[in-house]
């Protein structure tokens, strides 16, 4: 019974979050073209599979022509910047068998109470 309840709660949270995150889907194409992207263009966050050889990471860096790199060792996450199209770079990175995940560097806004 606890497992069913827990699963139900997770499903409800998932639905709530997807509704919240996807709230802008009902906008017209004109609205979305005028709106700025919700991520930093020319930036990606990349996590490689455990024990990925450095040569594979370097090859991807060269292919994307990375100009700046930040590495967070505690979570083994690369933050790459360059003159690339973020969407194209993510598609390319996700095709690599060495990449665990690749995501844009999303912009976050903190809501302040008045």
C-alpha positions, 0 to 999 in steps of 0.5 A: 500500500505504501508503494502505491501511495508513493508512486501516486504522489510521484506521478502527481508531482510529475504532472504538476511539474510538467504542467508548470514547466510547459506552461508556455506551450499554448503561446502563438508562434509570434509570442515565442519568436519575440520572447528570448530563449530561456537558456544561455546561447553558446553554452552547454552543461555536459556530464560524461559517463564514468571512466570516459577517457580524456581523449574522447572529451578533448575530441568533442571539445575540438569539434565544438571549438570550445573557448572556455571550460569550467569543471565542477569536480564534485559533480563531474560536470563540464560547463562549455562556452563557445561560438556554437548553436546550443541546440545543435551542440546538444544534439551532437553531444547526445549522439556520443556514446560517452555522454551521460547527458548534455543540457543547455545552461538554463537561466533561472529567475528568483521570484521575490515576495513584495 
